[in-house]
Amino acid sequence: MTIQILQTTKDKADIQFSIDDLLILNNALNEVCNGIKLSEFSTRMGASREEVKILLKSINKLIHALRSSETLDVRLADKEGKLK
């Protein structure tokens, strides 16, 4: 696993993940959203199920871009699902 913290501010962190790390994160979020029933989801995750699904879709899109060697500007969506 290779995770590097590139820069942090009060409310943001720029972090570099390897594709293997992204796959672990993707799989964990997928399980939480789709595989297991988690009581008090929002309380435990700190976000609604829909917000986590938006993050999951963004990470999944990034993984697919990396695997296909595309040069792609993949940005995470905001809480309404809109790209920032």
Backbone hydrogen bonds, N-H to C=O, Kabsch-Sander energy under -0.5 kcal/mol:
donor,donor_aa,acceptor,acceptor_aa,energy
4,Q,16,Q,-2.3
6,L,4,Q,-0.7
6,L,14,D,-2.9
7,Q,14,D,-1.4
9,T,12,K,-2.9
14,D,7,Q,-3.3
15,I,13,A,-0.7
16,Q,4,Q,-3.2
17,F,15,I,-0.5
18,S,2,T,-0.8
22,L,18,S,-2.2
23,L,19,I,-2.2
24,I,20,D,-1.9
25,L,21,D,-2.4
26,N,22,L,-2.9
27,N,23,L,-2.7
28,A,24,I,-2.4
29,L,25,L,-2.5
30,N,26,N,-2.3
31,E,27,N,-2.2
32,V,28,A,-2.3
33,C,29,L,-2.4
34,N,30,N,-3.0
35,G,30,N,-0.7
35,G,31,E,-1.6
36,I,31,E,-2.3
38,L,36,I,-0.7
39,S,37,K,-0.6
41,F,38,L,-0.7
44,R,40,E,-2.6
45,M,41,F,-2.9
46,G,42,S,-2.0
52,V,48,S,-2.2
53,K,49,R,-2.3
54,I,50,E,-1.8
55,L,51,E,-1.9
56,L,52,V,-2.7
57,K,53,K,-2.4
58,S,54,I,-2.0
59,I,55,L,-2.5
60,N,56,L,-2.6
61,K,57,K,-2.3
62,L,58,S,-2.0
63,I,59,I,-2.5
64,H,60,N,-2.3
65,A,61,K,-2.0
66,L,62,L,-2.6
67,R,63,I,-2.6
68,S,64,H,-1.6
69,S,66,L,-1.0
70,E,65,A,-2.1
72,L,70,E,-0.9
74,V,72,L,-1.3
75,R,73,D,-0.7
78,D,82,K,-3.4
81,G,78,D,-2.3
84,K,76,L,-1.4
